[in-house]
Amino acid sequence: MEQSALLLASSLNAGTVLAIAALGLLINEKAGVVNLGAEGMMLCAALAGFATVVATGSQTLGLLAGMLAGLLLAALFGLLVIWLNTNQYATGLALSLFGAGFSAFAGTGYVQAKLPEQGPFAVPLLSDLPWVGPALFRHHPLVYGALALVLLLVWWLYRTRSGLILRSVGESPESAHALGYPVRRIRLGAVLAGGALCGLAGAYVSTYYTPLWVEGMIAGKGWIALALTTFATWRPARILLGAYLFGAVTMVQFHLQGQGINLPSQFLTMLPYLATILVLVLISRNPQWIRINMPASLGKPFYPGA
């Protein structure tokens, strides 16, 4: 029972990183913009958050610094793809490569640095309950914040006028422009919001999830978050469920190692990525289902003067 509680708790913790980043990418894609630079943004944000906590001792400032780093990189991406009409896929890949290289270069001085001790997180009274307490009520506030973010996005996207405008820009930017909506500014706002959330996820990794800095520590989580948007067919609640599923797959490898299962560690490390490939293969068997749910202008540039 204790092992199952710990496995559930670690799965929720691991899934939170993916959920926050994927929800940010969802906002981008709902506006018709594909950002393949999530991995690079999360790496730079992880470094910015870690360095800030080392300098100030404040985890809150570290998370804010990560959000700012993600926002600045997203602003650069938005300038290139929205105003200069560069290819979204190529620009995103370039951003990811830049983030990986820059964070490795700038983070050499922080490899041996240590963060100050963080107090344990617990919900009063509920955290003392048997099994349920350690499984559900001893998490960082961002774990619960991810749940709140999903509810907020569902309400905003499908119950508010501004959410409807964002979705209309993703479906038909020409029609939205004809109605007088500033399509480029709306897309830039979506890109900035997505970058800030990716930055928050990256900073959470380095300041709490694995409180250290090493080169490439995001380890593909940005790419998995990107795949989650397709896996969830661009629905916030499905993204959360998918994130927890991939979080559980990630944690199973450590659970199996702890149980003494005699399997090569390399195979266990591959499990999250094998699961990602398997899910994408299964989804691609029904392209019409993806086409119905996918924003119609996803990845397509918009020319106001056309």
Residue pairs with C-beta under 8 A, 6 or more apart in sequence:
1 131
2 131
2 134
3 255
3 258
4 131
4 135
5 131
5 132
5 134
5 135
6 134
6 135
7 248
7 251
7 252
7 255
8 135
8 136
9 134
9 135
9 136
9 138
9 139
10 247
10 251
10 254
11 244
11 247
11 248
11 250
11 251
12 136
12 139
12 143
12 244
12 247
13 139
13 140
13 143
13 209
13 247
14 209
14 246
14 247
14 248
14 250
14 251
15 146
15 240
15 243
15 244
15 245
15 246
15 247
15 248
16 139
16 140
16 142
16 143
16 146
16 204
16 243
16 247
17 201
17 204
17 205
17 209
17 221
17 247
18 201
18 221
18 224
18 225
18 228
18 242
18 243
18 246
18 247
19 146
19 149
19 150
19 239
19 240
19 243
19 244
20 142
20 146
20 149
20 197
20 198
20 200
20 201
20 204
21 38
21 42
21 197
21 198
21 201
21 202
21 221
21 222
21 225
22 225
22 226
22 228
22 229
22 232
22 239
22 242
22 243
23 146
23 149
23 150
23 153
23 197
23 236
23 239
24 38
24 70
24 193
24 194
24 195
24 196
24 197
24 198
24 200
24 201
25 35
25 38
25 194
25 198
25 225
25 226
25 228
25 229
26 153
26 194
26 229
26 232
26 234
26 236
26 239
27 153
27 166
27 190
27 193
27 194
27 197
28 34
28 35
28 190
28 191
28 194
29 170
29 229
29 234
29 295
29 298
30 157
30 166
30 167
30 170
30 190
30 234
30 295
31 166
31 169
31 170
31 186
31 187
31 190
31 191
31 295
32 169
32 170
32 171
32 173
32 187
32 295
32 297
32 298
32 299
32 300
32 302
33 78
33 81
33 82
33 88
33 187
33 190
33 191
33 298
33 299
34 88
34 89
34 92
34 298
34 299
35 74
35 77
35 88
35 92
35 95
35 191
35 194
35 195
36 88
36 89
36 92
36 93
36 95
36 96
36 226
37 73
37 77
37 91
37 92
37 93
37 94
37 95
37 96
37 98
37 99
37 222
38 96
38 198
38 222
38 223
38 225
38 226
39 96
39 99
39 100
39 218
39 220
39 221
39 222
39 223
40 73
40 95
40 96
40 97
40 98
40 99
40 100
40 102
40 103
40 222
41 69
41 70
41 73
41 74
41 95
41 96
41 99
41 195
41 198
41 199
41 202
41 222
42 70
42 99
42 198
42 199
42 201
42 202
42 205
42 218
42 221
42 222
43 99
43 100
43 103
43 202
43 216
43 217
43 218
43 222
44 69
44 70
44 73
44 99
44 102
44 103
44 199
44 202
45 65
45 66
45 67
45 69
45 70
45 198
45 199
45 200
45 201
45 202
45 203
46 66
46 103
46 202
46 203
46 205
46 206
46 213
46 217
46 218
47 69
47 103
47 106
47 107
47 110
47 206
47 213
48 62
48 65
48 66
48 68
48 69
48 199
48 203
49 62
49 63
49 65
49 66
49 69
49 202
49 203
49 204
49 206
49 207
50 62
50 107
50 110
50 113
50 115
50 203
50 206
50 207
50 212
50 213
51 65
51 107
51 110
51 213
52 58
52 61
52 62
52 64
52 65
52 66
53 59
53 61
53 62
53 115
53 116
53 207
54 110
54 113
54 115
56 62
57 116
59 118
59 207
59 208
62 203
62 206
62 207
63 142
63 200
63 203
63 204
63 207
65 203
66 199
66 200
66 202
66 203
66 204
66 206
66 207
67 196
67 197
67 199
67 200
67 203
68 196
68 199
69 199
69 202
69 203
70 195
70 196
70 197
70 198
70 199
70 200
70 202
71 192
71 195
71 196
71 199
72 195
73 95
73 99
73 195
73 199
74 191
74 192
74 194
74 195
74 196
74 198
75 188
75 191
75 192
75 195
76 95
77 91
77 92
77 95
77 191
77 195
78 187
78 188
78 191
78 192
80 86
80 91
81 87
81 88
81 91
81 301
82 184
82 187
82 188
82 191
82 302
83 184
85 301
85 303
88 299
88 301
89 299
96 222
100 216
103 215
104 215
104 216
107 213
107 215
110 213
111 213
111 214
111 215
113 213
114 212
115 207
115 211
115 212
118 208
118 211
120 138
121 138
121 139
121 140
121 141
122 137
122 138
123 137
123 138
126 132
126 133
126 136
126 137
127 133
127 134
127 137
127 138
129 137
140 204
140 208
142 200
142 204
142 208
146 240
146 243
147 240
149 197
150 236
150 237
150 239
150 240
153 236
154 236
154 237
156 162
156 163
157 163
157 166
157 167
157 236
165 176
165 181
165 186
166 186
166 190
167 295
168 175
168 176
168 181
169 176
169 181
169 183
169 186
169 187
169 297
170 295
170 296
170 297
170 298
171 295
171 296
171 297
172 296
172 297
173 183
173 187
173 297
173 302
174 302
174 306
176 183
176 186
177 183
177 302
177 304
183 302
183 304
184 302
184 304
187 302
198 222
198 225
201 221
201 225
202 218
205 217
205 218
205 221
206 212
206 213
206 217
210 217
220 272
220 273
223 276
224 246
224 272
224 273
224 276
225 243
227 276
227 279
227 280
228 239
228 242
228 243
228 246
229 239
230 280
230 283
230 290
231 238
231 239
231 242
231 279
231 280
231 283
232 238
232 239
232 241
232 242
233 283
233 289
233 290
233 293
233 294
234 293
234 294
234 295
235 293
242 279
245 275
246 272
246 275
246 276
249 271
249 272
249 275
250 271
250 272
252 268
252 271
253 268
253 269
253 271
256 263
256 268
257 265
257 268
283 289
283 290
284 290
